[in-house]
């Protein structure tokens, strides 16, 4: 092998290593490949990637959040019908069904043309580019951003704020933004914000920092709160998941005691903990029966 052949061989090997790291030339996906997509960003470019097997979450398994379910279902149906609808912020305790509710919407309405597009908080600066792609399509989209939390100085924060001021619904009326967060106002409140408040002629004036934090969450037309479950509601969710997974004795005293101990060990009575316990319980049941 002469030097030219060696060079070409090494160049080909190098290209094989680099090629997977480069974004595709066309950011548009195969729209028939999936009903859920993920926005990816690499090497300064963004593109949509189909999600082959998205989670299938049935509405009936989401217990203890009936009011939140009813509100978001109604808003989503308005959106699917081409009627005015609002962006939504789902905030509250961990594991209480915020993300699962959005996934359940996709499960229920994908056949009616609903498409779910997931975008990471760190990629929100790409939101205008993503919306431009979606605007060309006939489908109705939910852009889903999970676990929002950032500082007021973040570029992503400012990009989201600009979009929520109107461009998401006015420029791209086939897409809504549904976001989840553990924080009501999306960004942490500092003690310094309180120090900015001062009295002037008997009137209390709040600092600009507080107003800045409140203003972002208020740009969502729908704001739904999710709170930790009481003990009996947690046990009801446990029984529902055990039945869904094909287990038995979900209402027995042994399940009750084991489920409460499981929650105590994890410091939370949430829907996520109930799901984790049910998987553990049903799995152990099936294993014991197979022996």
N, C-alpha and C positions, 0 to 999 in steps of 0.2 A: 504494500500500500504506500503510494507516494504521499508527499506532504500535503498536496491539495486534497486528496481523499481523506487524510486524517483530519484536516481542518473541517471539511464538510461534515464528517461523521460527528465531530465534537460539537459543531454548530447545531446539528440536528438534535443531539442529545440535550443541548442547552435549551433549544426551543421547546422540546417536550416537557422540560421542567417549568419553563416560564408560562407556557400557554394556559395551564389551569389557573394561574394567578391573575390573568387578564380578564376584564369584563367582556361580555359578548359585544359584537359590533352593533347589533340591533337590540335596544332595550325592550322591545315588544315581545311578549311570550307567545306561546301557542295557547290561545284562549280556550281551545277545546280540550286541552290536556288536563284541566283541573277546574274546580270552582273556588279554590282558595290559592292565594299567591303571597309571596314574600318579597319585599323590596330589599335588594342587595346593593351594597356599595363597595366598590374596590377600585383602586388606582384612579381615583378622582371621577369615576363614572358610576351611574346607578342603572339598575335594570330589574325587571320583574321575573321572579322564578316561580314556576308552578309548584304547589305543595301536593305531592302525590296522594298521601293518606292523611287527611286532616281529621282531627278528633271528632267523633260523632257523639254529641251530648244531647240526650232527650230532655225536653222541657219538664216532663213529669218527675224527673229525678232532682230537680232544683227546688228544694223545699225551704220554707221559711222566708222566702223573698217574693211573695206573691205580688205585692204592690209594685216592686221594681220590675218584675216580669211583665206585668200588665202594661206599664208605662212604656217600656222599651219595645214590646211587641207592637203596640199601637203606633208608635213613632216609625218603626221599621216598615209596617204595612203602608203607612202614608207615603213613605219614601218609594216603596215598590210600585205604588199606584201613580207615581209622578206628581204627588201632592206636596205642598210645603211640609217640611219636617226639620227637626233640630239636630245639631251635634249634641253628643251626650258625654258627660263625665260621670263615671261610676267610682265612688271613693268610699274608703272605709277599711275595716279590719281585714287582715290577711285571711285568705281561705274561706271567705264567706260567699263566693259564687260570682264575683264580678266578671272574671275572664270566662268562666263556664257559661254565663248567661249569653255573652256575645257569641261564643262557639255554638250554643244551642240555637241561636237565631240563624246562623249559617246552615246548621243541620236541617232546620225546619223549612227554610225558604230558598235553598239553593236551586231547587227544581223550578221555582218561580222567577229565576233570573238574578237572585241575589248573589253577589260575589264578595268574598272577604279578602282584603289586602292587608297584610301585617307589616308594620314599619317599626323599627326599633327607635327608641327615644333619641339616640345619638345620630340618627339619620333624618330627623325632622327638618333639617335645613334643605333636604331634597324634596320636601312636600310639594312645592310648586311644579317641579319636574314630573313628579308622580301624577299629580292631578291633571297635568297637560296630557299625559298618556291616556288616563281614564276618560277624559272628556270626549275622546274620539269613538268611544264604544257605546253600544246600545244598552248594555247591562246596567244594573243599579249596583253601586258599590258601597260597602262599609269599609273605611280605612280604620284599622284597629291598631292602636298604640297601647301597649301594656306596661303597667308599672311606671307611670310618669313621675319624675321627681328630679328637679334640677334647680340651679341657682339662677337668680334674676339676671345675672350677667352672661349666662350661656347664650350662644348664638341660636341654639335650638329653641330656647324659650322665646326669643324674639321672633323667630320664624313662625312658630306656632301662634303667637299672639297676632301677628300680621294676617295669617290665614283666617283665624277665627273672627277677625274684624269684618269678614264678609266675603272674601274671595273664594272660600271653600264652597259656599252655597250659591253665590251669584255667578261666578265664572265657571264652576263645575257642578251643575245642579244634579248630576247623576251620582254624586259621591257625598257621603256624610262621614264625619270623624267620630268614632266611639273610642274613648280613652278610659283607662283605669288607673287609679292611684291610691296609695295608702294615706295620702295627705289631702285634706279638703281643699287647700289652696295651692297644691302642687309643688310649692317650694317652701323650705323651712322658714319659720318666723324667728327672728333674733331678738334678744333682749334690747339690742340697740334701737329696734323699732319703737319700743315703748318709751325709750328716752327721748325720741324725737317728738313725742306728744307734749304739748305745753298748754297752759291756761293763758288766755288773753281776754281780759275784761269779762271774766266769768264764763267764757265759752271754751269748750275742749276742742282742740284741733289735732287730729291724728297725723302722724308722720307720713311722709310720702311713701316710705318703704312699705307700710302696712297697706296703703291703697294700691300699690303696685301688685302686691301679692293677691289681694282680693280680686283685682280687675281681671286676671287671667281666667280664673275659674268661672267668673260671672259671664264670660264670653260664650260659655256652653249654654245652649238653650234649655237643656235638661241636665239636672244634677241630682243623682240618686245616691243616697247614703246606705251603707251596708254595715251592720253592727254584729258583735259577737252573739252567738246563740245561747239562750237559756238551756238548762240541763235537759229538760224534757224535749225541747225541740231538737237538740243534738241527738238524743236517743232515737227520735222519730226518723231523723236523717239516716242514722246507722241502720235501722230496720229496713228502710227503703233500699239502701244500697245492697244490703245482704240479700234481699229478695231479688233485686235486679241482677245480681251476680250468680244467682242460682243456689244460694245457701238456704239453710233452714234454721229454725229456732231463734229467729231474729228478735222475738219478743220474750225470750226466756230470761230468767234472773241471772243466769251465768253470762249471757251476752251483755246484759245491763251492767253488771259489775266489771266485766272485762273492758267494756267500752269506756266506762268512767275512769278506770285506772289508766287506760291508754291515753285519754285526754289529759288527765292529771300529770302524767309523765311528760307530756309535750307542752303543758302550760296553756292549752287552748281547746275550746269546744267549738271548732269551726267545721264547716262542711268538708274542707280538705282533710281534716283529721278523721272525720267520720268515714270518708272514702278510703283513707289509708287503713283504718281499723277493719272495715268491711272486707277489703282485699286480703288482709292478713288472716282474718277469721275464716272466711270462705276457703282460702287456700289451705289453711291447716285442717279444716274439715275434710276437704277432698283428699288431702294426703293421708290422713288417718284412716279414711274409708278404703283407700287403695292398699293398705298394708294387710 
